[in-house]
C-alpha cells in the first residue's frame, strides 16, 4: 500500500492547502439522511493529502482513508479483526480454481437512492482496469481476466491463475470500492465535485461538503448495510494541515479531537506528557524506502545501474536513521517484507552490510566513474517533516564515502505524486501502508511487470515466483517462495532499497473513545465517539 494511505486549515494561522476544489453539498436526494452536517462532529486532523475521491485515480493513504468512510466494498475489515468479513457481499468463494463468485445482499442502495447491484460491482472493477490510472490501484488486479454479472445479486471474477490466495483480501483494498455506475465515468476519472454533487456514496458516511486537502464533512449514511455497522457519532469533519507542527498544536490546544498521521517522533514524545490527550499505538506495517527509476538513474548500462544500487545499499546506515531521526519510532527494514509478516527475512542487510570497500568494488567492477551524481527526490508534506532530516542523513551517508555526489530536492505531494510516475525522478522516497495484512502486498504492487511504482522494473524470474506464491495453498511452501523472492531481489535486482518500518500512532483527546489501530491498517471514523455521548 503503499503503499500507503491522509483535510480545513485550523484557526492557528495555517498555510493554504495545495489545491482547492469547490464545495459540494453532496445531497442530491434530500429524503436521505436529513440535511446538513452534524452540529457536534468528531474533528479529525491529518497532514495526509487526497489525490482523488475516485477510487480509480488514487492509491495513497490519504485518499484511501476517505474512501473507506464513503464507499462500500464486497468485503471489509471490521474494527479489531484482521480477516476480511462480508460487507456488500453475503459470501464469496471459489466455484472453480479460476472463478471466484460473490453473492450480494439484497436491497442495497447508494446514498442517492440508486440501487447497488452486481452491475455496479462489475462496472467498478471493469473501470479500474480500463482506466488503469498511473496513480491508481489497478495493478492489484493483475490476475483478473474479466468480471461477469449473471444476475442482480451475483458477481463472478474470472482469474488468469487460481485459486488466488490473496483475491478475497484484494476485494477489501483500494481497488475494491463499489461506485455508482449512474454517477461515475466508465473510462475516465470522475471529478471530486461531481461525485459529491451526485451523492454517489455507498459506505457508512456520505460527504456533505468537500474542499480537497482543506475540509471534508461527513454525515452518516442511513442506506449503508455492511461490516462497519452503525456509525457511533453524529458525523465527522476531516481537516488537513500543511505541516505536522500545526497538527500537533491543534490537538494539544483542543482544536481537534483526533490527530491521525503524521506527527514527528518529537511531537509524539511531547504529547505523551500532555494529560488532556492519549497516544494510541497499533501494530506496524508501514515501510519507507528509496525507489530507483531503472531508465533515468545514473549508469550507461544495466550492469552499471545495478552496481550503483549495490553501492548505495552498502552505504546507507539504517540504525542511524532509526535512532537519530525517528527515536526508534521507525526501526531498520532489512528486506522487502517487514518483520512480523510471514516470510520476512533480512536479505537486503545480509547481502549488503555497511561496507565502503565493497561499495567501491561494485562500482569499479562495472566501470562506473566516481563520484556518481545522483538526483534524489523526497517529500516533506506527505511523509512527514522528519523526511528533511532522514534524507539529509542519507545524502551525508552516501557522500561520506566519496563515491556519490547527491543532489537532494524536495517537492510538495500533489506534484510529487504525478511527477514520480512521469520519469521525473531518477531516485526518490516512497512509503507504503499495506492494503491488507499479507506479505504479498509488499511484493506484487512493486515487482510485477505493470507495478504501481512505475520504475520500469520487469524481471521474469521475480514475476514467475510471485505468480507461484499467490496460488500456493500450503502455508509453508508459500513462505519459502516469499523468502526466495527477497533473496533474488537482493542478489540480482535491488530495484528499491528498503530503509525503515514503523508502527501506527494516533493521538486523541482523553474523552475520545473507539480509536482502533489494528493489523488491517485501516482507520475507521464510524467507531469513534465521545465518552458519555
KOLDREN-574678 format. One line per 2 residues: number of its first residue (from 1); their letters; for each residue z, y, x of C-alpha. Coordinates in nm, 4 decimals. Each point is the difference from the previous one (the first is absolute). Example, Ala and Ser with C-alpha at 12.3 -4.5 7.8 and 13.67 -1.06 7.14 Angstrom:
2
1	AS	0.7800/-0.4500/1.2300 | -0.0660/0.3440/0.1370 $
***
This chain:
533
1	XX	0.0000/0.0000/0.0000 | -0.0446/0.1541/0.1565 $
3	XX	0.0008/0.0221/0.0037 | 0.2082/0.2080/-0.1241 $
5	XX	0.0960/0.1973/-0.3117 | 0.2312/0.5200/-0.1525 $
7	XX	0.0555/0.6937/-0.4020 | 0.1204/0.4665/-0.1322 $
9	XX	0.1280/0.1975/0.2715 | 0.3730/0.0666/-0.0162 $
11	XX	0.1651/0.3324/-0.0439 | 0.0858/0.0221/0.3696 $
13	XX	-0.3164/0.1821/0.1016 | -0.2203/-0.3027/0.0657 $
15	XX	-0.3534/0.0245/0.1289 | -0.2846/-0.0425/-0.2455 $
17	XX	-0.1322/-0.3502/-0.0538 | -0.3181/-0.0957/0.1773 $
19	XX	-0.2206/-0.0177/-0.3037 | 0.0672/0.0915/-0.3601 $
21	XX	-0.1621/-0.1328/-0.3115 | 0.0341/0.1606/-0.3402 $
23	XX	0.2734/-0.1050/-0.2366 | -0.0842/-0.2634/-0.2577 $
25	XX	0.2013/-0.0383/-0.3174 | -0.1013/-0.3648/-0.0093 $
27	XX	0.0729/-0.0632/-0.3670 | -0.3224/-0.0563/-0.1870 $
29	XX	0.1864/-0.1916/-0.2707 | 0.2982/0.2098/-0.1089 $
31	XX	0.1224/-0.2780/-0.2283 | 0.1102/-0.1932/0.3094 $
33	XX	0.3248/0.0755/0.1829 | 0.0709/0.3391/-0.1550 $
35	XX	-0.0888/0.3239/0.1710 | 0.0823/0.1330/0.3427 $
37	XX	0.2075/-0.0909/0.3016 | 0.3639/-0.1062/-0.0107 $
39	XX	0.2637/0.2733/-0.0084 | 0.2118/-0.1679/0.2684 $
41	XX	-0.2311/-0.2130/0.2166 | 0.0917/-0.1901/0.3123 $
43	XX	-0.1398/0.2222/0.2782 | -0.1453/-0.1888/0.2960 $
45	XX	-0.1065/0.1666/0.3228 | -0.2437/-0.1304/0.2612 $
47	XX	-0.2185/0.1083/0.2893 | -0.2594/-0.2688/-0.0783 $
49	XX	-0.3367/0.1260/-0.1194 | -0.2182/-0.1372/-0.2805 $
51	XX	-0.3614/-0.0675/0.0936 | -0.1164/-0.0739/-0.3567 $
53	XX	0.1394/-0.1111/-0.3353 | -0.2999/-0.2283/-0.0384 $
55	XX	0.1044/-0.3396/0.1405 | -0.3526/-0.0535/0.1357 $
57	XX	0.0274/0.3088/0.2213 | 0.3394/-0.0400/0.1647 $
59	XX	0.1800/-0.2516/0.2187 | 0.3033/0.1900/0.1248 $
61	XX	0.3683/-0.0102/-0.0817 | 0.0073/0.3420/-0.1681 $
63	XX	-0.2772/-0.0841/-0.2434 | 0.1245/-0.3529/-0.0629 $
65	XX	0.3515/0.1178/-0.0818 | -0.1423/0.2183/-0.2786 $
67	XX	-0.2350/-0.2750/-0.1178 | 0.2890/-0.2476/-0.0369 $
69	XX	0.1594/0.2339/-0.2539 | -0.3078/0.0638/-0.2161 $
71	XX	-0.2242/-0.3085/0.0153 | 0.0635/-0.3526/-0.1163 $
73	XX	-0.0961/-0.3031/0.2105 | -0.0650/-0.3603/-0.0974 $
75	XX	0.3044/-0.0899/0.2090 | 0.2682/0.2296/0.1383 $
77	XX	0.3281/-0.0026/0.1880 | 0.3179/0.0293/-0.2040 $
79	XX	0.2678/0.2012/0.1789 | 0.2049/-0.2254/0.2246 $
81	XX	-0.2460/-0.2908/-0.0059 | -0.2467/-0.0725/0.2781 $
83	XX	-0.2350/-0.2296/-0.1915 | -0.2616/0.1438/-0.2387 $
85	XX	0.0708/-0.0370/-0.3727 | -0.2329/0.0317/-0.3039 $
87	XX	-0.0652/0.3627/-0.0972 | -0.3068/0.0392/-0.2217 $
89	XX	-0.0596/-0.3729/0.0370 | 0.1819/-0.2752/-0.1863 $
91	XX	-0.0864/-0.2353/0.2854 | -0.2523/-0.0611/0.2775 $
93	XX	-0.0928/-0.3236/0.1736 | -0.2828/-0.1903/0.1651 $
95	XX	-0.2213/-0.1972/-0.2382 | -0.1990/-0.1209/0.3015 $
97	XX	0.0227/0.0618/0.3745 | -0.2072/0.3163/-0.0277 $
99	XX	0.0630/0.1216/-0.3561 | 0.3209/0.1928/-0.0626 $
101	XX	0.0556/0.0605/-0.3715 | 0.2338/0.2501/-0.1647 $
103	XX	0.1047/0.0189/-0.3640 | 0.0955/0.3497/-0.1188 $
105	XX	0.2720/0.1017/-0.2422 | -0.1385/0.0949/-0.3394 $
107	XX	0.0301/0.3496/-0.1459 | 0.0068/0.1906/0.3307 $
109	XX	-0.1006/0.3676/-0.0137 | -0.0517/0.2908/0.2367 $
111	XX	0.2082/0.3137/-0.0523 | -0.2995/0.1619/-0.1762 $
113	XX	-0.0063/-0.2766/-0.2605 | -0.3013/-0.1904/0.1354 $
115	XX	0.0333/-0.3772/-0.0005 | 0.0603/-0.1662/0.3378 $
117	XX	-0.1990/-0.3226/0.0094 | -0.1628/-0.2352/0.2477 $
119	XX	-0.3048/0.2271/-0.0025 | 0.2106/0.2766/0.1591 $
121	XX	0.1311/-0.2447/0.2596 | -0.3492/-0.1149/0.0929 $
123	XX	-0.1135/0.3641/0.0097 | 0.2914/0.0930/0.2304 $
125	XX	-0.0773/-0.2661/0.2605 | -0.3790/0.0341/-0.0271 $
127	XX	0.0187/0.3736/0.0732 | 0.2248/-0.0576/0.3014 $
129	XX	-0.2683/-0.2105/0.1672 | -0.2884/0.2152/-0.1276 $
131	XX	0.1494/0.3284/0.1235 | 0.1436/-0.1488/0.3211 $
133	XX	0.1378/0.3390/0.1007 | 0.0821/0.0279/0.3732 $
135	XX	0.3519/0.1161/-0.0931 | 0.0347/-0.2571/-0.2779 $
137	XX	0.1489/-0.3514/-0.0123 | -0.3175/-0.2008/-0.0717 $
139	XX	0.0443/-0.1903/0.3279 | 0.2802/-0.1940/-0.1723 $
141	XX	-0.2676/-0.1605/-0.2198 | -0.2010/-0.1508/0.2850 $
143	XX	0.0384/-0.3460/-0.1552 | -0.1016/0.1088/-0.3515 $
145	XX	-0.3537/-0.1035/-0.1015 | -0.0026/0.1136/-0.3645 $
147	XX	0.2132/0.0571/-0.3120 | -0.0612/-0.1348/-0.3512 $
149	XX	0.1595/0.1013/-0.3310 | -0.0952/-0.2786/-0.2465 $
151	XX	0.2248/0.1415/-0.2742 | 0.2325/0.2970/-0.0527 $
153	XX	0.3034/-0.1736/0.1481 | -0.1559/-0.2082/0.2810 $
155	XX	-0.1047/0.1088/0.3499 | -0.1477/-0.2346/0.2600 $
157	XX	-0.0178/0.0902/0.3672 | -0.2655/-0.2002/0.1824 $
159	XX	0.0908/-0.0293/0.3675 | -0.2224/-0.0716/0.2973 $
161	XX	0.2657/-0.2306/0.1504 | 0.3018/-0.1578/-0.1563 $
163	XX	0.2614/-0.0599/-0.0972 | 0.0922/0.3394/0.1473 $
165	XX	0.3754/-0.0006/0.0713 | 0.0194/0.3803/-0.0140 $
167	XX	-0.2094/0.0848/-0.3062 | 0.2838/0.0110/-0.2536 $
169	XX	0.1804/0.2525/0.2210 | -0.3209/0.2003/0.0500 $
171	XX	-0.0042/0.0607/-0.3760 | 0.3237/0.1989/0.0481 $
173	XX	-0.1332/0.2181/0.2855 | -0.1856/0.3365/0.0102 $
175	XX	-0.3227/-0.1782/-0.0978 | 0.1555/-0.1318/-0.3219 $
177	XX	0.0686/0.2952/-0.2375 | -0.1668/-0.0436/-0.3388 $
179	XX	-0.1946/0.3099/-0.1021 | -0.1553/0.1058/-0.3317 $
181	XX	-0.3738/-0.0719/0.0008 | -0.0461/0.2760/-0.2593 $
183	XX	0.1489/0.2595/0.2389 | -0.1042/-0.1036/0.3521 $
185	XX	-0.3407/-0.0005/0.1657 | -0.1386/-0.3436/0.0814 $
187	XX	-0.1605/0.1053/0.3278 | 0.1749/0.3162/0.1253 $
189	XX	0.3532/0.1279/0.0625 | 0.1323/0.1650/-0.3172 $
191	XX	0.1575/0.3427/0.0682 | 0.3774/0.0309/-0.0350 $
193	XX	-0.0204/0.2630/-0.2740 | -0.2338/-0.2165/-0.2072 $
195	XX	0.2425/-0.2921/0.0157 | 0.2925/0.2184/-0.1067 $
197	XX	-0.1993/0.1689/-0.2786 | -0.1048/-0.3411/-0.1363 $
199	XX	0.3638/-0.1222/0.0027 | -0.1509/-0.3127/0.1548 $
201	XX	0.3262/-0.1656/0.1019 | 0.1224/-0.3535/-0.0593 $
203	XX	0.3279/-0.0104/0.1969 | 0.3620/0.0863/-0.0852 $
205	XX	-0.0754/0.3741/0.0235 | -0.2814/0.2360/-0.0873 $
207	XX	-0.0614/0.3277/0.1839 | 0.0614/0.3206/-0.1934 $
209	XX	-0.1067/0.2452/0.2689 | -0.1453/-0.0397/0.3443 $
211	XX	-0.0536/0.2159/0.3052 | -0.1106/-0.2166/0.2866 $
213	XX	0.2519/-0.0008/0.2847 | 0.2107/0.2571/-0.1832 $
215	XX	0.1598/-0.1149/-0.3268 | -0.0448/-0.2983/-0.2327 $
217	XX	0.1962/-0.0395/-0.3234 | 0.0371/-0.3453/-0.1533 $
219	XX	0.0991/-0.0912/-0.3564 | 0.0785/-0.3566/-0.1167 $
221	XX	-0.2994/-0.1773/-0.1542 | 0.1128/-0.1713/-0.3206 $
223	XX	-0.3140/-0.2191/-0.0001 | 0.0998/-0.1780/0.3221 $
225	XX	0.0956/-0.3661/-0.0320 | 0.0507/-0.1525/0.3406 $
227	XX	0.2155/-0.1283/0.2829 | 0.1558/0.3384/0.0865 $
229	XX	0.1633/0.0184/-0.3432 | 0.1279/0.3034/-0.1871 $
231	XX	0.0359/0.3169/0.2059 | 0.3679/0.0790/0.0670 $
233	XX	-0.0442/0.3799/0.0055 | -0.1542/0.2704/-0.2177 $
235	XX	-0.2705/0.0734/0.2563 | -0.0614/0.0775/0.3652 $
237	XX	-0.1366/0.2859/0.2075 | -0.1535/-0.0587/0.3410 $
239	XX	-0.0025/0.2859/0.2509 | -0.1864/0.0031/0.3300 $
241	XX	0.1434/0.1782/0.3012 | -0.2138/0.1030/0.2929 $
243	XX	0.2658/-0.0779/0.2606 | 0.2842/-0.2490/0.0258 $
245	XX	0.2563/0.2713/0.0801 | -0.0730/0.1620/-0.3365 $
247	XX	0.0432/-0.3369/-0.1713 | 0.3342/-0.0410/0.1748 $
249	XX	0.1183/0.3450/-0.1117 | -0.1059/-0.0732/-0.3586 $
251	XX	0.2052/-0.3189/-0.0260 | 0.2948/0.1440/0.1959 $
253	XX	0.0122/0.3086/-0.2253 | -0.0344/-0.1985/-0.3235 $
255	XX	-0.3447/0.1386/-0.0901 | -0.1344/-0.3529/-0.0471 $
257	XX	0.1612/-0.3290/-0.1008 | -0.1815/-0.2347/0.2377 $
259	XX	-0.1706/0.0421/0.3407 | -0.2459/-0.2857/0.0461 $
261	XX	-0.2109/0.0158/0.3171 | 0.0107/0.1367/0.2538 $
263	XX	0.3115/0.1303/0.1715 | 0.0476/0.0010/0.3770 $
265	XX	0.2648/-0.2188/0.1650 | 0.2000/0.3159/0.0785 $
267	XX	-0.0211/0.1107/-0.3658 | 0.1243/-0.3382/-0.1203 $
269	XX	0.2875/0.0020/0.2490 | 0.1040/0.3475/-0.1185 $
271	XX	-0.0211/-0.0982/-0.3669 | 0.2281/-0.3002/0.0530 $
273	XX	0.2849/0.2473/0.0487 | -0.0837/0.1879/-0.3231 $
275	XX	0.2336/-0.1329/-0.2705 | -0.2254/0.1271/-0.2823 $
277	XX	-0.2776/-0.2485/0.0844 | -0.0392/-0.3701/0.0747 $
279	XX	-0.2357/-0.1490/0.2586 | -0.1652/-0.3159/-0.1369 $
281	XX	-0.1628/-0.2516/0.2353 | -0.2262/-0.2958/-0.0665 $
283	XX	-0.1845/-0.2755/0.1844 | -0.2654/0.1015/0.2502 $
285	XX	-0.3716/-0.0495/-0.0192 | -0.1503/0.3300/0.1088 $
287	XX	-0.1849/-0.0044/0.3323 | -0.1501/0.2686/0.2281 $
289	XX	-0.2870/-0.0563/0.2414 | -0.2965/0.1507/0.1834 $
291	XX	-0.3543/-0.0716/-0.1217 | -0.2905/-0.0044/0.2434 $
293	XX	-0.3435/0.0860/-0.1373 | -0.2090/-0.2612/0.1772 $
295	XX	-0.3136/0.2163/-0.0194 | 0.1327/0.3376/0.1153 $
297	XX	0.2893/-0.0855/0.2339 | -0.0553/0.0430/0.3768 $
299	XX	-0.1941/-0.2656/0.1905 | -0.3680/-0.0739/0.0531 $
301	XX	0.0107/-0.3695/-0.0897 | 0.2084/-0.2273/-0.2234 $
303	XX	0.1643/-0.1370/0.3154 | 0.1017/0.3476/0.1153 $
305	XX	0.1305/0.0960/-0.3428 | 0.2145/-0.3139/-0.0119 $
307	XX	0.1337/0.0692/0.3503 | 0.1018/0.3511/-0.1091 $
309	XX	0.1861/-0.1442/-0.2986 | 0.1693/-0.2563/0.2268 $
311	XX	0.1066/0.2731/0.2401 | 0.1457/0.2110/-0.2807 $
313	XX	0.1885/-0.3028/-0.1327 | 0.1523/-0.0522/0.3458 $
315	XX	0.1309/0.3569/0.0196 | 0.1507/0.0774/-0.3418 $
317	XX	0.3796/-0.0280/0.0012 | 0.1065/-0.0951/-0.3538 $
319	XX	0.3702/-0.0038/0.0864 | -0.0167/0.3664/0.1032 $
321	XX	-0.1760/0.0931/-0.3234 | 0.2569/-0.1898/-0.2052 $
323	XX	0.3112/0.1305/0.1739 | -0.0950/0.3518/0.1046 $
325	XX	-0.2131/0.1065/-0.2974 | 0.1234/-0.2067/-0.2941 $
327	XX	0.3613/-0.0778/0.0997 | -0.0548/-0.3644/-0.0932 $
329	XX	-0.1283/0.0770/-0.3517 | -0.3268/-0.1506/0.1225 $
331	XX	0.0086/-0.2960/0.2389 | -0.2644/-0.1363/0.2396 $
333	XX	-0.2900/-0.1814/-0.1674 | -0.1271/-0.2624/0.2425 $
335	XX	-0.2797/-0.1493/-0.2072 | -0.1979/0.0645/-0.3141 $
337	XX	0.2228/-0.1910/-0.2448 | 0.3461/0.1618/0.0119 $
339	XX	0.3204/-0.1924/0.0566 | 0.1442/-0.1387/-0.3201 $
341	XX	-0.3380/-0.1228/-0.1212 | -0.1162/-0.3622/0.0309 $
343	XX	-0.2081/-0.0429/0.3128 | 0.1303/0.3085/0.1799 $
345	XX	-0.0401/-0.0237/0.3788 | 0.0286/0.2294/0.3021 $
347	XX	-0.3544/-0.0635/0.1209 | -0.0827/0.3641/0.0823 $
349	XX	0.3153/0.0547/0.2091 | -0.0265/-0.3438/0.1617 $
351	XX	-0.3639/0.0518/0.0962 | 0.0474/0.3597/0.1113 $
353	XX	0.3471/0.0609/0.1453 | 0.0595/0.3423/0.1494 $
355	XX	-0.1898/-0.0161/0.3282 | -0.1871/0.2897/0.1634 $
357	XX	-0.1582/-0.2271/0.2611 | -0.1496/-0.2288/-0.2641 $
359	XX	-0.1256/0.3006/-0.1971 | -0.1808/0.1227/0.3100 $
361	XX	-0.1378/-0.3484/0.0668 | -0.1503/-0.0255/-0.3507 $
363	XX	-0.1869/0.3266/0.0512 | -0.1128/-0.0811/0.3535 $
365	XX	-0.1334/-0.3443/-0.0971 | -0.2128/0.1560/-0.2754 $
367	XX	-0.1260/0.2835/0.2223 | 0.1716/0.2738/-0.1994 $
369	XX	0.0368/0.3335/0.1841 | 0.3452/0.1585/-0.0182 $
371	XX	0.1523/0.2002/-0.1443 | -0.1317/-0.1168/-0.3359 $
373	XX	-0.0389/0.3003/-0.2309 | 0.1382/-0.1059/-0.3379 $
375	XX	-0.0066/0.2196/-0.3110 | 0.3036/-0.1100/-0.2039 $
377	XX	0.0557/0.1307/-0.3540 | 0.3217/-0.0086/-0.1991 $
379	XX	0.1316/0.1303/-0.3324 | 0.3237/0.1927/-0.0566 $
381	XX	0.0184/0.0559/-0.3775 | -0.0520/-0.3588/-0.1210 $
383	XX	0.1718/-0.2039/0.2698 | 0.2853/0.2435/0.0480 $
385	XX	0.0714/0.2849/0.2361 | 0.1376/-0.2426/0.2606 $
387	XX	-0.3626/-0.0951/0.0615 | -0.0163/0.3091/0.2228 $
389	XX	0.2618/-0.1493/0.2303 | -0.1354/-0.3530/-0.0303 $
391	XX	-0.3496/0.0903/0.1129 | 0.1176/0.2455/0.2633 $
393	XX	0.1838/-0.2933/0.1570 | -0.3019/-0.2318/-0.0342 $
395	XX	-0.2080/0.2648/0.1798 | 0.2646/0.0328/0.2728 $
397	XX	0.0256/-0.3771/0.0441 | -0.3763/-0.0420/0.0400 $
399	XX	-0.0404/0.2989/0.2303 | 0.2977/-0.0870/0.2231 $
401	XX	-0.2037/-0.2922/0.1296 | -0.2771/0.2273/0.1258 $
403	XX	-0.2456/-0.2224/-0.1860 | -0.0442/0.2112/-0.3143 $
405	XX	-0.0569/0.3611/-0.0968 | 0.0963/0.0313/-0.3669 $
407	XX	-0.1266/0.2791/-0.2227 | 0.2560/-0.0009/-0.2799 $
409	XX	-0.0960/0.1589/-0.3331 | 0.1526/0.0096/-0.3485 $
411	XX	-0.1568/0.0432/-0.3438 | 0.1340/0.0491/-0.3539 $
413	XX	-0.0114/-0.3141/-0.2127 | -0.2679/0.0934/-0.2538 $
415	XX	-0.2468/0.0645/0.2822 | 0.1357/-0.2791/0.2191 $
417	XX	-0.0488/-0.2689/-0.2625 | -0.3688/0.0828/-0.0442 $
419	XX	-0.0830/0.0704/0.3629 | 0.1514/-0.3198/0.1365 $
421	XX	-0.2536/-0.2106/-0.1975 | -0.2871/0.2280/0.1080 $
423	XX	0.0199/-0.0949/0.3700 | 0.1613/0.3338/0.0870 $
425	XX	0.2923/-0.1440/0.1959 | -0.0485/-0.2315/0.3027 $
427	XX	0.3662/-0.1034/-0.0259 | 0.2534/0.0962/-0.2636 $
429	XX	0.3365/-0.0615/-0.1609 | 0.0262/-0.2139/-0.3096 $
431	XX	0.2922/-0.1355/-0.1966 | 0.0112/-0.2829/-0.2497 $
433	XX	0.2260/-0.0657/-0.2940 | -0.0818/-0.3525/-0.1239 $
435	XX	-0.1587/-0.0614/-0.3379 | 0.1921/-0.3225/-0.0517 $
437	XX	0.2514/-0.2078/0.2013 | -0.2356/-0.2430/0.1743 $
439	XX	-0.1079/-0.0081/0.3670 | -0.3667/0.0004/-0.0990 $
441	XX	0.0423/0.3604/-0.1142 | 0.0456/0.0975/0.3646 $
443	XX	-0.3198/-0.1825/0.0988 | -0.2766/0.0045/-0.2626 $
445	XX	-0.0017/0.3779/-0.0640 | -0.0505/0.0658/0.3730 $
447	XX	-0.1983/-0.2899/0.1405 | -0.2487/-0.1204/-0.2621 $
449	XX	-0.3580/0.1186/0.0503 | 0.0082/0.2794/-0.2586 $
451	XX	0.3580/0.0988/0.0717 | 0.1896/0.3012/-0.1254 $
453	XX	0.0409/0.1465/0.3475 | -0.3796/0.0482/0.0344 $
455	XX	0.0175/-0.0144/0.3809 | -0.3070/-0.2276/0.0371 $
457	XX	0.2046/-0.3078/0.0840 | -0.2094/-0.3091/-0.0765 $
459	XX	0.1245/-0.3226/0.1593 | -0.1204/-0.3298/-0.1545 $
461	XX	0.2767/-0.2013/0.1724 | 0.2710/0.2112/-0.1668 $
463	XX	-0.1845/0.0061/-0.3327 | -0.0263/-0.3809/-0.0001 $
465	XX	0.3716/-0.0359/0.0699 | 0.0906/0.2470/-0.2757 $
467	XX	-0.2238/-0.1912/-0.2434 | 0.1876/-0.3184/0.0911 $
469	XX	0.3516/0.1387/-0.0375 | -0.0750/0.1609/-0.3364 $
471	XX	-0.0815/-0.3371/-0.1620 | 0.2455/-0.2188/0.1939 $
473	XX	0.2589/-0.1308/-0.2468 | 0.2291/-0.1643/0.2566 $
475	XX	0.2515/0.2664/0.1145 | 0.0406/-0.1455/0.3490 $
477	XX	-0.3731/-0.0251/0.0612 | -0.0547/0.3499/-0.1343 $
479	XX	0.2712/0.1427/0.2275 | -0.1602/-0.1652/0.3013 $
481	XX	-0.3365/0.1605/-0.0813 | 0.1647/0.3426/-0.0422 $
483	XX	0.1599/-0.0398/0.3426 | -0.3376/-0.0994/0.1483 $
485	XX	-0.1662/0.3091/-0.1483 | 0.2483/0.2226/0.1812 $
487	XX	-0.0435/-0.1832/0.3288 | -0.3793/0.0367/-0.0180 $
489	XX	0.0325/0.3660/-0.0966 | 0.2100/0.0685/0.3089 $
491	XX	-0.2065/-0.2011/0.2451 | -0.3520/0.0860/-0.1162 $
493	XX	-0.0117/0.3057/-0.2269 | 0.2948/0.2433/-0.0249 $
495	XX	-0.1863/0.2204/-0.2509 | 0.3320/0.1594/-0.0956 $
497	XX	0.3148/0.0434/0.2088 | 0.3256/-0.0784/-0.1852 $
499	XX	0.2857/0.2396/0.0781 | 0.2936/0.0053/-0.2441 $
501	XX	0.1386/-0.1466/-0.3215 | 0.2450/0.1715/-0.2320 $
503	XX	0.2409/-0.0403/-0.2895 | -0.0138/0.1660/-0.3415 $
505	XX	0.2317/0.2984/-0.0438 | 0.0515/0.2197/-0.3057 $
507	XX	0.2663/0.2676/-0.0595 | 0.1312/0.0787/-0.3480 $
509	XX	0.2719/0.2075/-0.1637 | 0.3195/-0.1948/-0.0417 $
511	XX	-0.0309/-0.0020/-0.3799 | -0.3443/-0.1632/0.0141 $
513	XX	-0.0125/-0.3735/-0.0619 | -0.2761/-0.2596/-0.0086 $
515	XX	-0.1509/0.0622/0.3451 | -0.1643/-0.3306/0.0934 $
517	XX	-0.1501/-0.0565/0.3457 | -0.1122/-0.3601/0.0148 $
519	XX	-0.2527/-0.2199/0.1757 | -0.2729/0.0855/-0.2516 $
521	XX	-0.0106/0.3380/0.1837 | -0.0581/0.1804/-0.3318 $
523	XX	0.2011/0.3015/-0.1165 | 0.0406/0.0065/-0.3784 $
525	XX	0.1102/0.3134/-0.1831 | 0.0730/-0.1778/-0.3291 $
527	XX	0.3172/-0.1717/0.1209 | 0.1624/0.3248/0.1216 $
529	XX	0.2592/0.1746/-0.2153 | 0.3054/0.2235/0.0175 $
531	XX	0.3403/-0.1606/-0.0291 | 0.1457/0.0548/-0.3440 $
533	X	-0.3362/0.0881/-0.1545 $
***
